[in-house]
């Protein structure tokens, strides 16, 4: 296996880095102020996207830095999972960048679902506007009344009635639900409770303006509403959509979910490492510039040793993530489930550790938005829950290890 960057990745990375340094990073502090001014209220109905964001998106698209995640030469950059990983890391150094390049969750995962599993009509109606950045989307899986780490618990129902499907249920932590351009949700629900447990559920396309769809509130994640995206709670009450809105067919929900979550976790983890790199640079900058007791902070309290440990932790997590990406490309996400769980376990924890140590150097300044540290900490803590908490991934890894051990015992 070879994790060295392909020439294609190097070319994209050089262009991406230049764009971020020239346009995205200089705008970040202004964006934060604009965003708080425009979206100070938790009332998502009033949320707005700062105009400069759309300008930057148009510039990125004109420069060919658009839909970089999609492995299609025409619709995206045609990069493999391994080739895209370094680009995701570079974008992860900015909380704004993934949006600028149309590589933001949950849209990337939803676009991948429609690209790999959607029919021609679904792709024309929903995939193309998402690829063009004209609309935003939502993924509705997690539910408040059941342990959603075991997705077989889902209670939302999708019931056939003539030429329509009728959806009833409640979802929450539906990311992007508050965005003013959010138009479509991919909803996962129960279609046949008598089927095998991994064939009971389906995914269906539900326009957010459908009768019976009620957005009840945005949920504050560690006190932040994450405007203008939001993480919402939504009720589906006798929502009717055409039969053609189901993706693949009844019972395909888990198959689609595994295909969606594999590459998506690579994206999340590499962005987390990009965020960790940014936090590490802040650690160094503060450590060498701030003087206490007559010395730079870096020379006090074992901070040089911490710097070394953080550097090693990031590099280890990166190698694990690149290996998982290589596995997805070569054997597929389903067979790489152990490696995918391993990186989902380690990368957000590394980010949290780096941010926490950096906050120690910044003291009180780290607690407000004068630095990006509160936002980076929220990302780290959220990622340790999103797409399955740490305990679920530990269980997946342990199960795989025990299965391998049993196989060796049987062979001997």
Residue pairs with C-beta under 8 A, 6 or more apart in sequence:
1 323
1 326
3 82
3 319
3 322
3 323
3 326
5 13
5 83
5 86
6 83
8 77
8 78
8 79
8 83
9 79
9 83
9 84
9 86
9 87
12 65
12 68
12 77
12 79
12 87
13 86
13 87
13 90
15 63
15 64
15 65
16 65
16 68
16 87
16 90
16 91
16 101
17 90
19 59
19 60
19 63
19 65
20 90
20 91
20 93
20 94
20 97
23 56
23 59
24 56
24 94
24 96
24 97
24 100
25 94
27 52
27 56
27 96
28 94
28 95
28 96
28 372
30 52
31 50
31 52
31 53
31 96
32 369
34 50
34 52
35 50
35 227
35 228
36 369
38 47
38 48
38 50
38 227
38 228
39 46
39 47
39 48
39 225
39 227
39 228
42 217
42 218
42 220
42 225
44 177
44 178
44 215
44 218
44 225
44 227
44 228
44 230
44 232
47 178
47 179
47 180
47 227
47 228
47 230
48 180
48 228
49 179
49 180
49 181
49 228
53 96
53 99
53 100
56 100
57 99
57 100
57 101
57 102
57 133
60 66
60 100
60 101
60 102
61 102
61 133
65 101
66 101
66 102
66 133
67 75
67 76
67 77
67 101
67 102
67 103
67 111
67 131
68 76
68 77
68 79
68 84
68 87
68 101
68 103
69 76
69 77
69 79
69 84
69 88
69 103
69 108
69 111
69 112
69 263
69 267
70 76
70 77
70 111
70 112
70 115
70 131
71 78
71 79
71 80
71 81
71 84
72 78
72 115
75 115
75 131
76 131
77 84
79 87
80 325
80 329
81 263
81 266
81 325
81 326
81 328
81 329
82 322
82 325
82 326
82 329
84 266
84 267
84 325
85 266
85 270
85 321
85 322
85 325
86 270
87 103
88 103
88 266
88 267
88 270
88 271
88 274
89 270
89 271
89 273
89 274
89 277
89 318
90 97
90 274
91 97
91 98
91 101
91 103
91 271
91 274
92 98
92 270
92 271
92 272
92 273
92 274
92 275
92 277
92 278
93 274
93 275
93 277
93 278
94 278
95 372
95 375
95 376
95 379
98 104
98 105
98 271
102 131
102 133
103 267
105 175
105 264
105 267
105 268
106 137
106 138
106 139
106 175
106 176
107 130
107 136
107 137
107 176
108 264
108 267
109 139
109 260
109 261
109 263
109 264
110 130
110 137
110 138
110 139
110 184
110 186
110 260
111 127
111 130
111 131
111 137
112 259
112 260
112 263
112 264
113 186
113 203
113 247
113 256
113 259
113 260
114 122
114 123
114 126
114 127
114 130
114 247
115 123
115 127
116 259
117 247
117 248
117 252
117 256
117 259
118 126
118 127
118 247
119 244
121 244
122 205
122 244
122 245
122 247
126 135
126 137
126 184
126 205
129 135
129 183
130 136
130 137
134 181
135 181
135 182
135 183
135 184
136 176
136 179
136 181
136 182
136 183
137 176
137 182
137 183
137 184
137 185
137 186
138 174
138 175
138 176
138 177
138 182
138 184
138 185
138 186
138 208
138 232
139 174
139 175
139 176
139 185
139 186
140 156
140 171
140 174
140 185
140 186
140 187
140 188
140 206
140 234
141 148
141 151
141 154
141 171
141 188
141 257
142 148
142 171
142 172
142 173
142 174
143 153
143 154
143 155
143 156
143 169
143 170
143 171
143 172
144 170
144 172
144 233
145 155
145 170
146 153
146 154
146 155
147 153
148 154
149 388
149 389
149 391
149 392
151 188
151 201
151 254
151 257
152 197
152 198
152 200
152 201
154 169
154 188
154 189
154 190
154 201
155 169
155 190
156 167
156 168
156 169
156 170
156 171
156 187
156 188
156 189
156 190
156 236
157 166
157 167
157 168
157 169
157 189
157 190
157 191
158 165
158 166
158 167
158 187
158 189
158 190
158 191
158 202
158 204
158 246
159 165
159 166
159 167
159 168
159 191
160 166
160 191
160 243
160 250
161 240
163 242
163 243
164 240
164 241
164 242
164 243
165 204
165 240
165 241
165 242
165 243
165 245
165 246
166 238
166 239
166 240
167 187
167 189
167 204
167 206
167 212
167 236
167 239
167 240
167 241
168 236
168 237
168 238
168 239
169 187
169 189
169 235
169 236
170 233
170 234
170 235
170 236
171 187
171 233
171 234
171 236
172 219
172 231
172 232
172 233
172 234
173 219
173 231
173 232
173 233
173 386
174 185
174 231
174 232
174 233
174 234
175 229
175 230
175 231
176 182
176 229
176 230
177 185
177 208
177 215
177 218
177 230
177 231
177 232
177 234
178 215
178 218
178 225
178 227
178 228
178 229
178 230
178 231
178 232
179 228
179 229
179 230
180 228
182 208
183 207
183 208
183 209
184 205
184 206
184 207
184 208
185 205
185 206
185 207
185 208
185 213
185 234
186 203
186 204
186 205
186 206
186 247
187 203
187 204
187 205
187 206
187 236
188 201
188 202
188 203
188 253
188 257
189 201
189 202
189 204
189 253
190 200
190 201
191 200
191 201
191 202
191 250
191 251
191 253
192 199
192 200
192 250
192 251
193 200
194 200
195 251
198 254
199 251
199 254
200 251
200 253
201 251
201 253
201 254
202 246
202 247
202 249
202 250
202 251
202 252
202 253
203 246
203 247
203 248
203 252
203 253
203 256
203 257
204 241
204 245
204 246
204 247
205 241
205 245
205 246
205 247
206 213
206 236
206 239
206 241
206 245
207 213
207 241
208 215
210 239
210 240
210 241
211 239
211 240
212 236
212 237
212 238
212 239
212 240
213 234
213 235
213 236
213 239
214 234
214 235
214 237
215 232
215 233
215 234
216 232
216 233
216 234
216 235
217 232
217 233
218 225
218 227
218 230
218 231
218 232
218 233
219 225
219 230
219 231
219 232
219 233
221 231
221 378
221 382
222 377
222 378
222 381
222 382
224 374
224 375
224 378
247 256
248 255
248 256
258 333
258 334
258 337
259 333
261 333
261 340
261 387
262 328
262 332
262 333
262 334
262 336
262 337
262 340
263 328
263 333
264 387
265 324
265 340
265 343
265 344
265 387
266 321
266 324
266 325
266 328
266 340
266 343
268 344
268 347
268 348
268 383
268 386
268 387
269 317
269 321
269 324
269 343
269 344
269 347
269 348
270 318
270 321
270 347
272 347
272 348
272 350
272 351
272 379
272 380
272 383
273 314
273 317
273 318
273 321
273 347
273 350
273 351
275 351
275 355
275 376
275 379
275 380
276 310
276 314
276 317
276 350
276 351
276 354
276 355
277 314
278 372
278 376
279 351
279 354
279 355
279 358
279 373
279 376
280 307
280 310
280 311
280 314
280 354
280 358
282 358
282 362
282 371
282 372
282 373
283 306
283 307
283 310
283 354
283 357
283 358
283 361
284 298
284 307
286 297
286 358
286 361
286 362
287 296
287 297
287 298
287 303
287 307
287 361
288 296
288 298
289 296
290 296
290 297
290 361
291 297
292 300
293 300
297 303
297 361
298 304
298 307
303 361
306 357
310 353
310 354
310 357
313 350
313 353
313 354
314 350
314 354
316 346
316 350
317 343
317 346
317 347
317 350
320 339
320 342
320 343
320 346
320 347
321 343
321 347
323 339
324 336
324 339
324 340
324 342
324 343
327 335
327 336
327 339
327 340
328 336
328 340
333 340
337 396
337 400
338 396
338 397
338 400
338 401
341 388
341 392
341 393
341 394
341 396
341 397
341 400
342 393
342 397
344 387
344 388
344 393
345 390
345 393
345 394
345 397
347 383
348 380
348 383
348 384
349 380
349 384
349 390
351 376
351 379
351 380
351 383
352 377
352 380
352 381
352 384
355 373
355 376
355 377
355 380
356 377
358 366
358 373
359 366
359 367
359 373
359 377
360 366
362 371
362 373
365 371
366 373
366 374
367 374
368 374
369 375
384 390
